[in-house]
Amino acid sequence: MFIEDKISHPSYYKQFEDLSGVLSRYASSEDFSEEKRSALIYNADFLNFLKYSPAIIALIDFKRAGYVFISDNVEEHWGYKAEEFIRLGLVKTITIFPVSQNEIIINKIFPLMFESFEKYAVTGDVFNVRISYNTKMLRADGSEGWYLHQVKILHIDENNKPLFGFKLISDISDFKKDDAIDFVISKKNEAGVFKKVYSCTFVTQKKVLPISIREVEVLALIGEGNSSKQIAAILYISEHTVFNHRKNILKRLEVKTIGEALKKAMAHGIL
């Protein structure tokens, strides 16, 4: 599968190292016992609730840069099985962030989030704080969508470092109309209602891919399920020309399959 190839790519390991560096600065060095980890998951009320949740629910182990738990409905949203995220941790998550957003997420969003948790942990308000941010996610079928990530702290250590977090991930593709990443810190007021206390916006820079307008047209038609013969008829060109365009697309995008080319083009906003 292409996603597995992506995981083995050195650039994703470099990004994971960057993310690990962020976590090592902010996350707790304390390790939960397996008994305590299990207690977070195997709660009858919690598991029953998950059956009806329209959003993805995850429990994050900040020290291990991984997931204690992620709900099975992640497959409905992204096309990947929950065990992939449990096995690969945040490396898996990095591979499905668009390349154009990775740097902002790792070097801007995550530090802001942890600095906020650290700040409010000192004042004793960390459990009354919610972090929200939106990103695009690349699905297994090559499509992409906007998702809202909301994070709250479940446990901190004696040094106010976060141990575990609760994360809710909701599909907002039908409502998100621009291409910016928004970050919001909300805190409960005296009435116990979450109110925004800080927000900022990051604009992603799309990388221009080295393919021609005609090649973009061919790639888009392939993505719609058209055969080379059908594409030739639609564009009034020969099948041989379509074949050459396909070959050039693979070469110029430095990928091995058209499926990979579609994913890369989508990740950069070309399709």
N, C-alpha and C positions, 0 to 999 in steps of 0.2 A: 504494500500500500504506500501511496505517496506520503501520507502523514508519518509513517515510520521512517521513511527516508529523510524527512525534514528533521526528525528528532535526532538523527545521527549526524546532521550537518554541523560542522564546527561553529558556524555563526550562532546557532541556537544554544550551544553549550556556552559560548562567550556571553550571550545574553543571560543565561541562567546563572553564570558566575557573577555577572553584574547584579542580578536580583539577589543572589545569595549574600553579596556584599552589603546590600541594603538591609536585608533581614538580620545579618550578624551585628549591624550597628544598633538596631532597634529591638529585635526580638529577644525573648528571655533565653538564658543559657540552661535554665532548669528543664528537666525532662520529666514528663508525666509517666507514671507507671501504666502498664497495659491495663490494669484493673480500672484505673481512673479514666483512661481513654475509652474503654468499653462502656463505662457508665454514661459517657456523653452520648453514645449512640443507641444502645439497647434499652431504650425507654419506650414502653408500649404506647403511651400517648403521642410521643414524638413520631414514632414510626407510622402510627395510624393517620396522623395529620398529613404525612408526606404523600399518602395515596391520593389525596385530593388537591395537592398544591399545584397551581398553574406555573409556579416559578421553580427554578433549580435551587436546591438548598444544599449548602456545604458547611462542613466544620473544618477549619484550617488549623494545622499545626505549624505555627510560625517558626519554631526552632528547626524543624525538619524540612521546612519549605515544601510541605505536602498536605495532603488531605487526610483527615481522620475518617471523613465520610463525605460522600456526594450522592445525591438522590438519583435513582434510576431514570427519572424523567429527563436527565441530561441527554439521553439518546434521542428523545422526541425533539429537543431543541437543536442539537448540533450534529446528531448522527453518530456520536461516539459512545461507547459503553462506559459506564461508571468505573469499572475496574481499570480502564486505561488511565484514568486520572488518579486512582488510588495507587497504582503501580508506578507511574511516572512522575507524580506530583506536579509541581508548578512548571516543570519542563514541558509537560503536555499542554498546559494552559498557554505558555509562551508561543508554542507552535501554531495556535489558532488565533492569536492576535495578528492583525495585519502588520506587515513589516513597517509600514509608515507610522504606526502608532506605538510600536514597542519601546522606542527610546523615551517617549513621553510617559508611558505607563510605568516603566522601570525607574527612570531617573527623576520624574516629577511627581506623579501620582502617589507611588508607594512611599517615598520619603515624606511627603505632605501628610499622608495618612498616619504614619507612625509617629511623626513629630507631634501631631494632634493628640494621639492616644497618650503619648508620653506627658504632654503638657497637662492634660486633664486627669491623668493618673495621679500626678503630684497634688492636685487640688481635691482629689477624691471624687471627681465627676466622670471618670472614664466610662462607667457603665451607663451613663446618661447621654452618651455621645453616639451619633450615627454618622458614618462616612458614606457618601453616595458619589458615584462617578459612572459615566457611560463610556462604552467602547464598542467598536465593531468586533465581531467574532466570525471566523471563517468556518463554515459548516463542512461536513464530510463530503457533501455532494457538490462542493465548489461554490455554493452561494454564500452570501454573507448577510448579517443583520446587526442591528444596533441592540445592545443589551445594557440594562441598568444594573450596576453592582452596588449592593448596600451591605455594609460591614459593621458589626458591633462586637465588642470584646466580651468574651465569656470568662476568661481567667487571666490574671496577671500574677507575677511573682512578687517577692518581698521588695524588689528593687523597682517596682512599677513597670517592668517589661512585659509586653503581651505574650501570653502562652498560647491561648486558643481564641479563635474568632468564629463568629457565626456569620455566614454570608448568604444573601438572597440575590438571585440573578434572574431578572425579568426581561422578557422580549419587548422592546419598545420600538421595533422597526416601523410599525404603522404610524408612529407619532413623531419620531425623530426626523427632522427635515433638513438639518444642516450637516456639516461634516466636522464639527468641533467636539472636543472632549470637555465635558463640564465636570467640575469637582465641587462638592458641597459638604460643609460640615454643619450638622444640625445638633442642637442640644435641647434637652427638656427644660422648659421654663418652670416657674413656680407652680403652674397648674398641671404639670406633668405632660405637657404637649411639646412635641419636637418643633423647634423653630430654627431657621437658618441663621447661623452666626458668622459664616464665612463662605465665599464662593470665588471661583476663578475659572477661566476658560482657556484651553489650549487649542490652537489651530494646527492641524496636521498638514505637513507638506507632502503632496503626492509626487512620487518619483516618475519622471517621464520615461516610459519604456521605449526601447529602440526598434519599434515596429511601425510600419507604414499604416496609413489610413485604410488602405485596401486590406492589409493583413488583419487589422482590427475588425473589419467587416467580416472577413472569412472566419476569424476566431469566434465572433459573436454568433454567426450562423451555425457553426459547429456546436456551440453551447446550447443552441435551441434545438439540437438533435437532427440537423440536416446532414445528408450524405454529401460526398464530394460531387456527385452527379446533380443533386438538387441545388447545391451552392453554385455550380457552374451555370445552371439555368437561371437562377435568381439574379446573378451578377453579369450574365451574358458574356461569360468567359469559358474557356475550354477546361475539361477535367484535368488536363495536364498542367494548366496554369494554377488550378486549385491545389494540385499536388505540390507544385513548387512553392506556393505560398505557405502550405503546411510545413514543408521542410524548412523554409526560412524562419518561420515563427519559432520552431524548436531551437534552431541555431541561435537566433538573436536573443531569445529569452533564456538561453542556457539551461534548457530542460530536456527531459528524455521523452515525455509523452504529452499529448494534447491536453490530457486531464491536468497535468502539472502546469501547462501554459495557461489554461483557464483559471486555475487557482491564483497563479501569480498575477495575471492581469486584473482579476477581481480585487486582490489584495492592494493593488496600486490604483484602484479606481478607474481603470481603463474600460472595464465592462460594467 
